[in-house]
Amino acid sequence: MSNKLSFGIICLQRSQWKEEVRRWKHVEELGFDSAWIADHYCIYNQPTQPWFEGWTGLSAMANETKSIKIGTLVTSIFLRLPPMLARQAMTVDHISNGRLILGLGTGLPGTVEFSMVGLPDYSPGERVKRFREAVGIIDKLLRNQSIEEFDGDYYQLEDSNIFPPPIQKPRPPIMIGAMGNKMLRITAEYADIWNSYGGRGLNPKEMFDKTMKRYEKLDSHCAEIGRDPKEIKRSILIYGEEAFSIFHSVENFVKFVEKYKEAGFEEFIFYYPGKEELQKVMEQVSKEVLPTFR
């Protein structure tokens, strides 16, 4: 891990498209390091509300922005076959001139989006098994451009390839959103970045405590496989109570970042605030606070 902190904003794609473009450009102009898009078929608890598709939107934003890192937070691997997702990632890496971060996860269980697209709502255990195969395929295709044969429990491939190779070498960074022990093991094996958001229905202390237990577990998995844990960047999505209050004041922002910085986190991702007064605090933070953390 480096000592430099980075700061990103996730813009949930539920506004008019012109507003989505304005937000992404605003984030870049303010000097944030990264901008993110969600990747679900719909808003899981409001399936009839407006919602733009993630990878199509990300491709468009690659053209609308110039220097900021861009990524999915995170892509549900079940909505696309792994080779197709690898080719999508390669394409967006080219469109963005090497600015893609490939966020991957298992998706949210128990939501309507899977039945809406005709997929089973897999059990947590099967989700992880499928994810392991998928991330292995994606990693290998992006690194090597070809897989002669893959005969897994869930995916079977012959002479699969992607050309041209991605711009970033050996491949675009992979971020894995991981909460459970088995997913943290996969993170230790494949990820360049680990992202966590604490969990649902937790207060700030519970969020922090659970996150730190996962942090330690990831270190343990790295030790088991002989990987230096410092190779994996630690990223936190600000979620729950703190997501709503983070831009209420500069003091709230600084307090949160200091807490997780001391715990070893290097990347902080916040939701784009919907209210104008909160956007003004975000702007103040970008000018007055971010440079001091960097």
C-alpha positions in Angstrom: 0.0 0.0 0.0 1.2 3.5 -0.7 0.9 6.3 1.9 -1.2 8.5 -0.5 -4.9 8.6 0.3 -7.5 8.8 -2.6 -11.0 9.9 -2.6 -13.9 8.9 -4.9 -17.6 9.7 -5.5 -20.2 7.2 -6.6 -23.0 8.7 -8.6 -26.1 6.5 -8.6 -27.5 6.6 -12.1 -31.1 7.5 -11.3 -31.3 11.1 -12.6 -31.8 12.5 -16.1 -28.8 11.7 -18.3 -27.7 15.4 -18.6 -27.7 15.6 -14.8 -25.6 12.4 -14.6 -23.0 13.9 -17.0 -23.0 17.1 -15.0 -22.3 15.2 -11.7 -19.4 13.2 -13.2 -17.8 16.3 -14.6 -18.4 18.1 -11.4 -16.6 15.3 -9.5 -13.7 15.5 -11.9 -13.5 19.3 -11.7 -13.4 19.2 -7.9 -10.3 17.1 -8.1 -11.6 13.8 -6.7 -9.5 10.8 -7.7 -12.2 8.5 -9.0 -15.9 8.4 -10.0 -18.0 5.3 -9.8 -21.2 3.8 -11.1 -23.4 1.1 -9.6 -24.1 -2.1 -11.5 -27.6 -3.6 -10.9 -30.4 -4.3 -13.3 -32.6 -1.9 -11.3 -32.8 -0.3 -8.0 -33.4 -3.4 -5.9 -36.1 -1.9 -3.7 -37.6 0.4 -6.3 -37.6 -1.6 -9.5 -39.9 0.7 -11.4 -37.8 3.8 -10.8 -35.5 5.3 -13.4 -32.1 3.5 -13.6 -29.5 3.5 -16.3 -27.5 0.4 -17.1 -24.0 0.4 -15.5 -21.5 -0.6 -18.2 -23.2 1.4 -21.0 -23.2 4.4 -18.7 -19.6 3.8 -17.7 -18.6 3.7 -21.4 -20.3 7.0 -22.0 -18.6 8.6 -18.9 -15.3 7.4 -20.2 -15.8 9.9 -23.0 -17.3 12.6 -20.9 -14.3 12.7 -18.5 -10.6 13.2 -19.1 -8.3 12.2 -16.2 -10.3 10.8 -13.3 -10.2 7.0 -12.6 -13.6 5.4 -13.4 -15.1 2.1 -12.3 -18.0 -0.1 -11.3 -18.9 -0.4 -7.6 -19.4 -3.2 -8.1 -20.3 -5.4 -11.1 -22.5 -8.3 -10.3 -20.7 -11.1 -12.2 -24.0 -13.0 -12.7 -25.5 -10.4 -15.1 -22.8 -11.2 -17.7 -20.7 -14.1 -18.8 -17.1 -13.7 -17.6 -15.5 -13.5 -21.1 -18.0 -10.9 -22.2 -17.3 -8.9 -19.0 -13.6 -9.1 -19.6 -14.1 -7.8 -23.2 -16.3 -5.0 -21.9 -13.6 -4.1 -19.4 -10.9 -4.1 -22.1 -13.1 -1.9 -24.3 -13.7 0.7 -21.5 -10.1 0.7 -20.6 -9.4 1.8 -24.2 -12.2 4.3 -24.3 -10.9 5.9 -21.1 -7.2 5.6 -22.1 -6.3 3.4 -19.3 -8.5 4.8 -16.4 -10.7 1.8 -15.6 -10.9 0.1 -12.2 -12.8 -3.2 -12.6 -15.0 -3.6 -9.5 -16.4 -7.1 -9.0 -18.8 -8.7 -6.6 -21.5 -11.4 -6.2 -24.5 -9.0 -6.2 -27.2 -8.6 -3.6 -29.1 -11.8 -2.7 -32.8 -11.7 -2.1 -33.6 -8.9 -4.6 -36.0 -8.9 -7.6 -33.4 -8.1 -10.2 -32.5 -11.7 -10.7 -36.0 -12.9 -11.3 -36.5 -9.8 -13.6 -33.8 -11.1 -15.9 -34.6 -14.8 -15.5 -31.7 -15.8 -13.3 -31.9 -17.9 -10.1 -31.3 -16.1 -6.8 -28.3 -18.3 -5.9 -27.5 -19.2 -2.3 -24.6 -17.3 -0.7 -22.4 -20.4 -1.0 -23.1 -21.0 -4.7 -22.6 -17.3 -5.4 -19.1 -17.5 -4.0 -18.2 -20.7 -5.9 -19.4 -19.2 -9.2 -17.6 -15.9 -8.4 -14.3 -17.7 -7.9 -14.5 -19.3 -11.3 -15.6 -16.0 -12.9 -12.9 -13.8 -11.5 -10.3 -16.4 -12.4 -11.5 -16.3 -16.0 -11.6 -12.5 -16.1 -8.2 -12.2 -14.6 -6.6 -14.6 -17.0 -8.2 -13.2 -20.1 -7.2 -9.6 -19.2 -3.7 -10.7 -18.4 -3.0 -13.1 -21.2 -5.7 -12.3 -23.8 -6.6 -16.0 -24.3 -7.8 -19.2 -22.6 -7.3 -22.3 -24.6 -9.6 -24.4 -22.4 -11.5 -24.0 -19.2 -13.6 -26.8 -17.7 -15.1 -25.6 -14.5 -18.2 -26.5 -12.6 -20.1 -23.5 -13.9 -18.2 -22.2 -17.0 -16.7 -24.2 -19.9 -14.7 -22.3 -22.5 -12.7 -23.2 -25.6 -10.3 -20.9 -27.4 -11.7 -17.8 -25.6 -9.7 -14.6 -26.3 -9.9 -10.8 -26.2 -7.9 -8.6 -28.6 -6.5 -6.0 -28.4 -5.0 -6.2 -24.9 -6.1 -3.6 -22.4 -4.1 -0.5 -22.1 -3.2 -1.0 -18.5 -0.6 -3.6 -17.8 -0.7 -6.4 -16.8 -4.5 -5.6 -16.7 -6.8 -3.0 -15.3 -6.9 -3.1 -11.5 -9.5 -5.4 -10.0 -11.4 -4.3 -7.0 -13.4 -6.9 -5.1 -16.3 -6.0 -2.8 -16.0 -8.7 -0.1 -17.6 -9.1 3.3 -17.6 -12.9 4.1 -14.6 -15.1 4.9 -14.6 -17.0 1.6 -14.9 -13.8 -0.5 -12.0 -12.3 1.5 -9.9 -15.4 0.5 -10.7 -14.8 -3.1 -9.8 -11.1 -2.6 -6.4 -12.2 -1.2 -5.8 -14.2 -4.4 -6.9 -11.9 -7.1 -7.6 -8.3 -6.0 -5.6 -5.2 -6.3 -8.1 -3.3 -4.2 -10.5 -4.6 -1.4 -13.6 -2.6 -0.8 -16.0 -2.9 2.1 -19.0 -1.0 3.3 -19.5 -2.4 6.8 -23.0 -3.8 6.4 -26.7 -2.9 6.6 -28.5 -1.8 9.7 -25.4 -1.1 11.7 -24.4 1.9 13.7 -21.0 3.6 13.1 -19.2 1.6 15.8 -20.6 -1.7 14.6 -19.6 -0.7 11.0 -16.1 0.0 12.1 -15.7 -3.1 14.2 -17.0 -5.4 11.6 -14.9 -3.8 8.9 -11.7 -4.1 11.0 -12.4 -7.8 11.6 -12.6 -8.3 7.9 -9.4 -6.3 7.5 -7.6 -8.6 9.8 -9.1 -11.7 8.1 -7.8 -10.5 4.7 -4.3 -10.0 6.2 -4.6 -13.6 7.5 -5.6 -15.0 4.1 -2.7 -13.1 2.5 -0.3 -14.7 5.0 -1.7 -18.2 4.2 -1.0 -17.9 0.5 2.3 -16.0 0.8 1.1 -12.7 -0.5 2.2 -9.4 1.0 -1.0 -7.8 2.3 0.4 -4.4 1.5 -0.1 -5.2 -2.2 -3.9 -4.8 -1.7 -5.3 -1.3 -1.4 -7.9 -1.0 1.3 -11.0 0.9 0.2 -14.1 1.9 2.2 -17.5 2.9 0.8 -19.2 5.2 3.3 -22.6 3.7 3.9 -25.5 3.8 6.4 -25.8 6.7 8.9 -22.4 8.1 8.0 -23.2 8.3 4.3 -26.1 10.7 5.1 -24.1 12.9 7.5 -20.6 12.9 5.9 -21.2 16.1 4.0 -23.2 17.8 6.8 -20.0 19.5 7.8 -16.3 19.6 7.1 -15.7 18.3 10.6 -17.8 15.2 10.0 -15.7 14.5 6.9 -12.4 14.9 8.6 -13.4 12.9 11.6 -14.5 9.9 9.5 -11.4 9.9 7.3 -9.0 10.3 10.2 -10.6 7.3 11.9 -10.3 4.9 9.0 -7.0 6.3 7.9 -5.5 5.4 11.3 -7.0 1.9 10.8 -5.1 1.5 7.5 -7.6 2.5 4.8 -6.2 4.4 1.8 -9.3 5.0 -0.3 -12.6 6.6 0.6 -15.7 6.6 -1.6 -18.7 8.7 -0.9 -22.2 9.0 -2.4 -22.8 12.1 -4.5 -25.0 14.3 -2.2 -28.4 15.1 -3.6 -29.0 18.4 -1.7 -27.4 21.6 -2.9 -26.2 22.6 0.6 -24.4 19.2 0.9 -22.8 19.7 -2.5 -21.4 23.0 -1.2 -19.8 21.2 1.7 -18.4 18.6 -0.8 -16.9 21.5 -2.8 -15.4 23.0 0.4 -13.9 19.6 1.3 -12.4 19.2 -2.1 -10.7 22.6 -1.9 -9.7 22.8 1.7 -9.4 19.2 3.1 -8.4 16.8 0.4 -5.0 18.5 -0.3 -4.1 18.2 3.4 -4.8 14.4 3.4 -2.7 14.0 0.2 
